[in-house]
């Protein structure tokens, strides 16, 4: 299970706690991972993955996935989408883009 907040949240939080331009402007450069597809990445290793972007479905998807893992004895990756991991009021200065591999 990947708790995916779409950013290097811990890094952005450290920048927010330091005196500097990112804190002053609430604009965080290079910490947002826009375009990273965890399910596609898992698939490239032969592992099934599912994206969960509806909080009300998390429990059901986890149960279904665990049933599959236990029944079939194979791994599975869950990409659980969370709110963007920037400090409150923060915005991305420059998105980190990954090449589309599809």
N, CA, C and O atoms as a GROMACS GRO file, in nm:
protein
  408
    1UNK      N    1   0.085  -0.116   0.000
    1UNK     CA    2   0.000   0.000   0.000
    1UNK      C    3   0.089   0.123   0.000
    1UNK      O    4   0.177   0.137   0.085
    2UNK      N    5   0.066   0.210  -0.097
    2UNK     CA    6   0.143   0.334  -0.109
    2UNK      C    7   0.050   0.451  -0.074
    2UNK      O    8  -0.044   0.479  -0.148
    3UNK      N    9   0.076   0.518   0.039
    3UNK     CA   10  -0.001   0.639   0.070
    3UNK      C   11   0.055   0.753  -0.016
    3UNK      O   12   0.155   0.815   0.020
    4UNK      N   13  -0.010   0.780  -0.128
    4UNK     CA   14   0.045   0.867  -0.231
    4UNK      C   15  -0.008   1.009  -0.218
    4UNK      O   16  -0.122   1.038  -0.255
    5UNK      N   17   0.076   1.099  -0.166
    5UNK     CA   18   0.037   1.239  -0.154
    5UNK      C   19   0.091   1.322  -0.270
    5UNK      O   20   0.082   1.445  -0.268
    6UNK      N   21   0.148   1.256  -0.371
    6UNK     CA   22   0.191   1.324  -0.492
    6UNK      C   23   0.306   1.421  -0.475
    6UNK      O   24   0.332   1.503  -0.563
    7UNK      N   25   0.376   1.411  -0.362
    7UNK     CA   26   0.486   1.506  -0.338
    7UNK      C   27   0.585   1.446  -0.240
    7UNK      O   28   0.557   1.349  -0.169
    8UNK      N   29   0.700   1.506  -0.238
    8UNK     CA   30   0.796   1.477  -0.132
    8UNK      C   31   0.754   1.564  -0.014
    8UNK      O   32   0.818   1.665   0.015
    9UNK      N   33   0.648   1.526   0.053
    9UNK     CA   34   0.588   1.607   0.159
    9UNK      C   35   0.683   1.637   0.273
    9UNK      O   36   0.682   1.748   0.327
   10UNK      N   37   0.763   1.540   0.311
   10UNK     CA   38   0.855   1.562   0.423
   10UNK      C   39   0.961   1.666   0.386
   10UNK      O   40   1.005   1.744   0.470
   11UNK      N   41   1.001   1.668   0.259
   11UNK     CA   42   1.098   1.767   0.212
   11UNK      C   43   1.033   1.906   0.210
   11UNK      O   44   1.093   2.003   0.256
   12UNK      N   45   0.912   1.914   0.156
   12UNK     CA   46   0.842   2.042   0.154
   12UNK      C   47   0.821   2.095   0.295
   12UNK      O   48   0.836   2.215   0.319
   13UNK      N   49   0.786   2.006   0.388
   13UNK     CA   50   0.768   2.047   0.526
   13UNK      C   51   0.896   2.100   0.588
   13UNK      O   52   0.893   2.195   0.666
   14UNK      N   53   1.009   2.038   0.553
   14UNK     CA   54   1.138   2.087   0.604
   14UNK      C   55   1.169   2.225   0.548
   14UNK      O   56   1.219   2.312   0.620
   15UNK      N   57   1.139   2.245   0.420
   15UNK     CA   58   1.160   2.378   0.361
   15UNK      C   59   1.068   2.481   0.426
   15UNK      O   60   1.108   2.596   0.445
   16UNK      N   61   0.948   2.440   0.460
   16UNK     CA   62   0.853   2.533   0.526
   16UNK      C   63   0.903   2.572   0.664
   16UNK      O   64   0.872   2.681   0.712
   17UNK      N   65   0.979   2.485   0.727
   17UNK     CA   66   1.030   2.515   0.861
   17UNK      C   67   1.160   2.592   0.861
   17UNK      O   68   1.206   2.636   0.966
   18UNK      N   69   1.221   2.609   0.745
   18UNK     CA   70   1.348   2.681   0.734
   18UNK      C   71   1.324   2.821   0.680
   18UNK      O   72   1.227   2.846   0.608
   19UNK      N   73   1.410   2.911   0.716
   19UNK     CA   74   1.400   3.045   0.658
   19UNK      C   75   1.456   3.041   0.517
   19UNK      O   76   1.570   2.999   0.496
   20UNK      N   77   1.377   3.084   0.422
   20UNK     CA   78   1.422   3.083   0.283
   20UNK      C   79   1.310   3.123   0.190
   20UNK      O   80   1.198   3.151   0.233
   21UNK      N   81   1.341   3.124   0.061
   21UNK     CA   82   1.246   3.172  -0.039
   21UNK      C   83   1.121   3.083  -0.046
   21UNK      O   84   1.012   3.135  -0.068
   22UNK      N   85   1.136   2.951  -0.029
   22UNK     CA   86   1.018   2.864  -0.037
   22UNK      C   87   0.920   2.896   0.075
   22UNK      O   88   0.799   2.901   0.053
   23UNK      N   89   0.971   2.917   0.194
   23UNK     CA   90   0.885   2.952   0.307
   23UNK      C   91   0.822   3.088   0.284
   23UNK      O   92   0.702   3.106   0.306
   24UNK      N   93   0.902   3.184   0.240
   24UNK     CA   94   0.853   3.321   0.221
   24UNK      C   95   0.745   3.331   0.114
   24UNK      O   96   0.650   3.408   0.128
   25UNK      N   97   0.760   3.253   0.007
   25UNK     CA   98   0.665   3.262  -0.105
   25UNK      C   99   0.557   3.153  -0.101
   25UNK      O  100   0.460   3.160  -0.177
   26UNK      N  101   0.573   3.053  -0.014
   26UNK     CA  102   0.484   2.935  -0.009
   26UNK      C  103   0.480   2.864  -0.143
   26UNK      O  104   0.380   2.800  -0.178
   27UNK      N  105   0.589   2.875  -0.218
   27UNK     CA  106   0.603   2.810  -0.347
   27UNK      C  107   0.718   2.712  -0.339
   27UNK      O  108   0.832   2.752  -0.311
   28UNK      N  109   0.690   2.586  -0.363
   28UNK     CA  110   0.787   2.479  -0.341
   28UNK      C  111   0.832   2.420  -0.475
   28UNK      O  112   0.752   2.362  -0.548
   29UNK      N  113   0.959   2.437  -0.505
   29UNK     CA  114   1.015   2.390  -0.632
   29UNK      C  115   1.063   2.245  -0.621
   29UNK      O  116   1.130   2.207  -0.525
   30UNK      N  117   1.026   2.166  -0.722
   30UNK     CA  118   1.082   2.032  -0.735
   30UNK      C  119   1.037   1.929  -0.634
   30UNK      O  120   1.103   1.826  -0.619
   31UNK      N  121   0.927   1.952  -0.564
   31UNK     CA  122   0.884   1.853  -0.466
   31UNK      C  123   0.753   1.782  -0.504
   31UNK      O  124   0.713   1.687  -0.437
   32UNK      N  125   0.686   1.827  -0.609
   32UNK     CA  126   0.561   1.764  -0.653
   32UNK      C  127   0.592   1.660  -0.759
   32UNK      O  128   0.666   1.687  -0.854
   33UNK      N  129   0.537   1.542  -0.743
   33UNK     CA  130   0.562   1.429  -0.833
   33UNK      C  131   0.447   1.408  -0.931
   33UNK      O  132   0.397   1.297  -0.945
   34UNK      N  133   0.406   1.512  -0.996
   34UNK     CA  134   0.296   1.505  -1.091
   34UNK      C  135   0.331   1.410  -1.205
   34UNK      O  136   0.435   1.425  -1.270
   35UNK      N  137   0.246   1.315  -1.229
   35UNK     CA  138   0.267   1.222  -1.340
   35UNK      C  139   0.325   1.088  -1.301
   35UNK      O  140   0.336   1.000  -1.386
   36UNK      N  141   0.364   1.070  -1.175
   36UNK     CA  142   0.415   0.939  -1.133
   36UNK      C  143   0.297   0.843  -1.122
   36UNK      O  144   0.202   0.869  -1.048
   37UNK      N  145   0.303   0.733  -1.194
   37UNK     CA  146   0.194   0.635  -1.196
   37UNK      C  147   0.240   0.508  -1.125
   37UNK      O  148   0.306   0.423  -1.185
   38UNK      N  149   0.204   0.494  -0.998
   38UNK     CA  150   0.247   0.381  -0.916
   38UNK      C  151   0.194   0.249  -0.972
   38UNK      O  152   0.264   0.149  -0.970
   39UNK      N  153   0.071   0.249  -1.022
   39UNK     CA  154   0.012   0.126  -1.077
   39UNK      C  155   0.089   0.081  -1.202
   39UNK      O  156   0.116  -0.038  -1.219
   40UNK      N  157   0.122   0.176  -1.288
   40UNK     CA  158   0.200   0.143  -1.407
   40UNK      C  159   0.339   0.095  -1.370
   40UNK      O  160   0.392   0.001  -1.430
   41UNK      N  161   0.399   0.157  -1.271
   41UNK     CA  162   0.531   0.116  -1.224
   41UNK      C  163   0.527  -0.028  -1.170
   41UNK      O  164   0.615  -0.109  -1.200
   42UNK      N  165   0.425  -0.058  -1.089
   42UNK     CA  166   0.410  -0.195  -1.036
   42UNK      C  167   0.394  -0.294  -1.151
   42UNK      O  168   0.454  -0.401  -1.151
   43UNK      N  169   0.314  -0.257  -1.249
   43UNK     CA  170   0.291  -0.344  -1.364
   43UNK      C  171   0.419  -0.374  -1.441
   43UNK      O  172   0.434  -0.483  -1.497
   44UNK      N  173   0.512  -0.279  -1.444
   44UNK     CA  174   0.638  -0.302  -1.514
   44UNK      C  175   0.722  -0.409  -1.446
   44UNK      O  176   0.816  -0.462  -1.505
   45UNK      N  177   0.688  -0.440  -1.321
   45UNK     CA  178   0.755  -0.548  -1.247
   45UNK      C  179   0.668  -0.674  -1.241
   45UNK      O  180   0.699  -0.768  -1.168
   46UNK      N  181   0.559  -0.675  -1.317
   46UNK     CA  182   0.471  -0.791  -1.321
   46UNK      C  183   0.377  -0.803  -1.202
   46UNK      O  184   0.325  -0.910  -1.174
   47UNK      N  185   0.356  -0.691  -1.132
   47UNK     CA  186   0.269  -0.691  -1.014
   47UNK      C  187   0.143  -0.610  -1.046
   47UNK      O  188   0.151  -0.497  -1.094
   48UNK      N  189   0.028  -0.670  -1.018
   48UNK     CA  190  -0.097  -0.599  -1.038
   48UNK      C  191  -0.108  -0.484  -0.938
   48UNK      O  192  -0.069  -0.497  -0.823
   49UNK      N  193  -0.161  -0.374  -0.985
   49UNK     CA  194  -0.182  -0.260  -0.897
   49UNK      C  195  -0.319  -0.199  -0.918
   49UNK      O  196  -0.379  -0.211  -1.026
   50UNK      N  197  -0.368  -0.134  -0.815
   50UNK     CA  198  -0.497  -0.064  -0.823
   50UNK      C  199  -0.482   0.074  -0.761
   50UNK      O  200  -0.416   0.090  -0.658
   51UNK      N  201  -0.543   0.173  -0.824
   51UNK     CA  202  -0.544   0.309  -0.772
   51UNK      C  203  -0.675   0.330  -0.697
   51UNK      O  204  -0.782   0.295  -0.747
   52UNK      N  205  -0.666   0.386  -0.578
   52UNK     CA  206  -0.785   0.415  -0.498
   52UNK      C  207  -0.789   0.565  -0.476
   52UNK      O  208  -0.706   0.621  -0.404
   53UNK      N  209  -0.887   0.631  -0.538
   53UNK     CA  210  -0.896   0.776  -0.522
   53UNK      C  211  -1.027   0.820  -0.457
   53UNK      O  212  -1.058   0.939  -0.452
   54UNK      N  213  -1.102   0.723  -0.407
   54UNK     CA  214  -1.226   0.751  -0.336
   54UNK      C  215  -1.213   0.694  -0.195
   54UNK      O  216  -1.211   0.572  -0.176
   55UNK      N  217  -1.205   0.782  -0.098
   55UNK     CA  218  -1.184   0.741   0.041
   55UNK      C  219  -1.287   0.639   0.088
   55UNK      O  220  -1.255   0.550   0.168
   56UNK      N  221  -1.410   0.651   0.040
   56UNK     CA  222  -1.514   0.560   0.085
   56UNK      C  223  -1.494   0.416   0.035
   56UNK      O  224  -1.559   0.324   0.083
   57UNK      N  225  -1.405   0.397  -0.061
   57UNK     CA  226  -1.382   0.264  -0.119
   57UNK      C  227  -1.256   0.196  -0.066
   57UNK      O  228  -1.230   0.080  -0.099
   58UNK      N  229  -1.177   0.266   0.016
   58UNK     CA  230  -1.049   0.211   0.060
   58UNK      C  231  -1.066   0.078   0.131
   58UNK      O  232  -0.996  -0.018   0.098
   59UNK      N  233  -1.156   0.068   0.227
   59UNK     CA  234  -1.172  -0.055   0.305
   59UNK      C  235  -1.209  -0.172   0.214
   59UNK      O  236  -1.156  -0.282   0.230
   60UNK      N  237  -1.300  -0.150   0.119
   60UNK     CA  238  -1.341  -0.258   0.029
   60UNK      C  239  -1.226  -0.302  -0.062
   60UNK      O  240  -1.206  -0.421  -0.083
   61UNK      N  241  -1.151  -0.206  -0.115
   61UNK     CA  242  -1.040  -0.239  -0.205
   61UNK      C  243  -0.930  -0.312  -0.128
   61UNK      O  244  -0.872  -0.407  -0.181
   62UNK      N  245  -0.902  -0.270  -0.006
   62UNK     CA  246  -0.801  -0.339   0.076
   62UNK      C  247  -0.846  -0.482   0.101
   62UNK      O  248  -0.766  -0.575   0.088
   63UNK      N  249  -0.972  -0.502   0.137
   63UNK     CA  250  -1.022  -0.638   0.162
   63UNK      C  251  -1.013  -0.724   0.036
   63UNK      O  252  -0.965  -0.836   0.041
   64UNK      N  253  -1.059  -0.671  -0.076
   64UNK     CA  254  -1.052  -0.746  -0.202
   64UNK      C  255  -0.908  -0.781  -0.238
   64UNK      O  256  -0.879  -0.893  -0.281
   65UNK      N  257  -0.819  -0.687  -0.219
   65UNK     CA  258  -0.678  -0.709  -0.252
   65UNK      C  259  -0.615  -0.813  -0.160
   65UNK      O  260  -0.542  -0.901  -0.207
   66UNK      N  261  -0.642  -0.804  -0.031
   66UNK     CA  262  -0.589  -0.904   0.062
   66UNK      C  263  -0.644  -1.042   0.031
   66UNK      O  264  -0.572  -1.142   0.041
   67UNK      N  265  -0.771  -1.050  -0.006
   67UNK     CA  266  -0.830  -1.179  -0.045
   67UNK      C  267  -0.754  -1.237  -0.165
   67UNK      O  268  -0.724  -1.356  -0.168
   68UNK      N  269  -0.725  -1.152  -0.263
   68UNK     CA  270  -0.651  -1.197  -0.382
   68UNK      C  271  -0.511  -1.244  -0.344
   68UNK      O  272  -0.466  -1.349  -0.389
   69UNK      N  273  -0.442  -1.166  -0.261
   69UNK     CA  274  -0.306  -1.200  -0.219
   69UNK      C  275  -0.305  -1.334  -0.146
   69UNK      O  276  -0.221  -1.419  -0.172
   70UNK      N  277  -0.400  -1.352  -0.053
   70UNK     CA  278  -0.404  -1.477   0.024
   70UNK      C  279  -0.447  -1.595  -0.062
   70UNK      O  280  -0.391  -1.704  -0.050
   71UNK      N  281  -0.545  -1.575  -0.148
   71UNK     CA  282  -0.597  -1.684  -0.231
   71UNK      C  283  -0.497  -1.726  -0.338
   71UNK      O  284  -0.480  -1.846  -0.363
   72UNK      N  285  -0.431  -1.628  -0.402
   72UNK     CA  286  -0.345  -1.658  -0.516
   72UNK      C  287  -0.197  -1.656  -0.482
   72UNK      O  288  -0.113  -1.694  -0.564
   73UNK      N  289  -0.163  -1.611  -0.362
   73UNK     CA  290  -0.024  -1.610  -0.319
   73UNK      C  291   0.066  -1.520  -0.402
   73UNK      O  292   0.182  -1.553  -0.428
   74UNK      N  293   0.013  -1.407  -0.442
   74UNK     CA  294   0.093  -1.314  -0.522
   74UNK      C  295   0.081  -1.172  -0.464
   74UNK      O  296  -0.016  -1.142  -0.395
   75UNK      N  297   0.177  -1.088  -0.493
   75UNK     CA  298   0.171  -0.952  -0.439
   75UNK      C  299   0.074  -0.864  -0.517
   75UNK      O  300   0.034  -0.896  -0.629
   76UNK      N  301   0.038  -0.754  -0.456
   76UNK     CA  302  -0.048  -0.655  -0.519
   76UNK      C  303  -0.012  -0.520  -0.459
   76UNK      O  304   0.023  -0.510  -0.341
   77UNK      N  305  -0.019  -0.416  -0.540
   77UNK     CA  306   0.013  -0.281  -0.495
   77UNK      C  307  -0.113  -0.196  -0.498
   77UNK      O  308  -0.188  -0.197  -0.596
   78UNK      N  309  -0.136  -0.124  -0.390
   78UNK     CA  310  -0.247  -0.028  -0.386
   78UNK      C  311  -0.189   0.112  -0.380
   78UNK      O  312  -0.107   0.143  -0.294
   79UNK      N  313  -0.231   0.196  -0.473
   79UNK     CA  314  -0.191   0.336  -0.479
   79UNK      C  315  -0.306   0.418  -0.421
   79UNK      O  316  -0.402   0.448  -0.491
   80UNK      N  317  -0.295   0.454  -0.294
   80UNK     CA  318  -0.402   0.527  -0.224
   80UNK      C  319  -0.374   0.677  -0.236
   80UNK      O  320  -0.279   0.730  -0.179
   81UNK      N  321  -0.459   0.744  -0.312
   81UNK     CA  322  -0.443   0.886  -0.338
   81UNK      C  323  -0.480   0.969  -0.216
   81UNK      O  324  -0.587   0.952  -0.158
   82UNK      N  325  -0.390   1.060  -0.178
   82UNK     CA  326  -0.411   1.150  -0.065
   82UNK      C  327  -0.406   1.294  -0.115
   82UNK      O  328  -0.366   1.319  -0.228
   83UNK      N  329  -0.448   1.389  -0.032
   83UNK     CA  330  -0.432   1.529  -0.072
   83UNK      C  331  -0.285   1.562  -0.096
   83UNK      O  332  -0.196   1.501  -0.037
   84UNK      N  333  -0.260   1.657  -0.184
   84UNK     CA  334  -0.124   1.697  -0.219
   84UNK      C  335  -0.044   1.731  -0.093
   84UNK      O  336  -0.089   1.808  -0.008
   85UNK      N  337   0.075   1.673  -0.083
   85UNK     CA  338   0.157   1.682   0.038
   85UNK      C  339   0.243   1.805   0.050
   85UNK      O  340   0.364   1.795   0.071
   86UNK      N  341   0.184   1.922   0.037
   86UNK     CA  342   0.255   2.047   0.059
   86UNK      C  343   0.203   2.113   0.186
   86UNK      O  344   0.089   2.088   0.226
   87UNK      N  345   0.285   2.196   0.249
   87UNK     CA  346   0.234   2.270   0.366
   87UNK      C  347   0.110   2.350   0.329
   87UNK      O  348   0.092   2.389   0.214
   88UNK      N  349   0.026   2.373   0.428
   88UNK     CA  350  -0.101   2.444   0.404
   88UNK      C  351  -0.076   2.574   0.329
   88UNK      O  352   0.008   2.656   0.367
   89UNK      N  353  -0.152   2.592   0.221
   89UNK     CA  354  -0.139   2.712   0.139
   89UNK      C  355  -0.026   2.707   0.038
   89UNK      O  356  -0.009   2.799  -0.041
   90UNK      N  357   0.053   2.599   0.042
   90UNK     CA  358   0.167   2.587  -0.048
   90UNK      C  359   0.126   2.547  -0.188
   90UNK      O  360   0.022   2.485  -0.209
   91UNK      N  361   0.208   2.584  -0.283
   91UNK     CA  362   0.183   2.547  -0.423
   91UNK      C  363   0.316   2.507  -0.486
   91UNK      O  364   0.423   2.543  -0.438
   92UNK      N  365   0.306   2.433  -0.593
   92UNK     CA  366   0.426   2.385  -0.662
   92UNK      C  367   0.481   2.496  -0.751
   92UNK      O  368   0.405   2.561  -0.823
   93UNK      N  369   0.612   2.517  -0.746
   93UNK     CA  370   0.677   2.615  -0.833
   93UNK      C  371   0.708   2.552  -0.968
   93UNK      O  372   0.691   2.616  -1.072
   94UNK      N  373   0.753   2.430  -0.964
   94UNK     CA  374   0.792   2.361  -1.087
   94UNK      C  375   0.759   2.214  -1.067
   94UNK      O  376   0.809   2.150  -0.975
   95UNK      N  377   0.676   2.162  -1.156
   95UNK     CA  378   0.637   2.022  -1.146
   95UNK      C  379   0.751   1.933  -1.194
   95UNK      O  380   0.817   1.963  -1.293
   96UNK      N  381   0.772   1.823  -1.122
   96UNK     CA  382   0.865   1.721  -1.167
   96UNK      C  383   0.787   1.629  -1.259
   96UNK      O  384   0.690   1.566  -1.215
   97UNK      N  385   0.826   1.619  -1.383
   97UNK     CA  386   0.753   1.538  -1.482
   97UNK      C  387   0.829   1.412  -1.511
   97UNK      O  388   0.952   1.413  -1.521
   98UNK      N  389   0.757   1.303  -1.525
   98UNK     CA  390   0.813   1.176  -1.564
   98UNK      C  391   0.769   1.147  -1.706
   98UNK      O  392   0.656   1.178  -1.744
   99UNK      N  393   0.857   1.089  -1.782
   99UNK     CA  394   0.827   1.055  -1.920
   99UNK      C  395   0.714   0.952  -1.923
   99UNK      O  396   0.718   0.854  -1.848
  100UNK      N  397   0.616   0.973  -2.008
  100UNK     CA  398   0.505   0.877  -2.023
  100UNK      C  399   0.559   0.750  -2.086
  100UNK      O  400   0.615   0.754  -2.196
  101UNK      N  401   0.543   0.639  -2.017
  101UNK     CA  402   0.599   0.513  -2.064
  101UNK      C  403   0.495   0.426  -2.136
  101UNK      O  404   0.524   0.312  -2.172
  102UNK      N  405   0.373   0.480  -2.156
  102UNK     CA  406   0.270   0.398  -2.221
  102UNK      C  407   0.280   0.401  -2.370
  102UNK      O  408   0.201   0.337  -2.439
   0.00000   0.00000   0.00000
